């Protein structure tokens, strides 16, 4: 039996050196010379999901799609939803609207060419979403964004007009929805409970009980992870700020086991089917 409300699994498909936390020591011009590990790590994740007959949503970076087209084809042919993570992983508010449009359009075009299906979902690099970007996403044919956390403070996370505090899915423009990455509300505070460094730091049993709590309150659940998070063998860089190095590397060696436990402990679906479920429950 499917669990209700649903839980959506999402993967931001990017390489280890494209992460915001490493930007101070990784120049954009060096990407092509670095050891790419995204294909290997992503194939491992696809294997783990295939063994369990799980489908998810993959927000694929255009840069990755242009270099690893077979990986994108495998994602699609395994039944996963292919969505966009932009092309170059720039924070949105560091771009002009025109630059943003070009970045997103390029990723959409390469992904649609590879999978032969419309790409409807978008996730901003480092969750750096802004209101003007939503207008451009809608113009480009996207129907949902998943780049916001409800009510959680973080130095880089954006917020959007039309979102209500604590509500996991909001129609922020007619026909366009924001699907928030999950937070756990305890008292008046919200804690990010949808993945990232938090998932790797909190003891797994505690994390799982938080997910159960979110679902038991009648809210859908959205989780995100990156291929590099299950790769403890990735190169380590020197010269990083301590807090950034910690955020990037904490518990990498345990993450694959944690993630497979999470896959086993809940029933997972794609972002699109979570959204469809949400809409039909309100129709
Ligand atoms: Zn990313």
Boltz pocket constraint, residues with backbone or C-beta under 6 A from the ligand:
constraints:
  - pocket:
      binder: B
      contacts: [[A, 12], [A, 14], [A, 18], [A, 85], [A, 89], [A, 124], [A, 125], [A, 126]]
      max_distance: 6.0
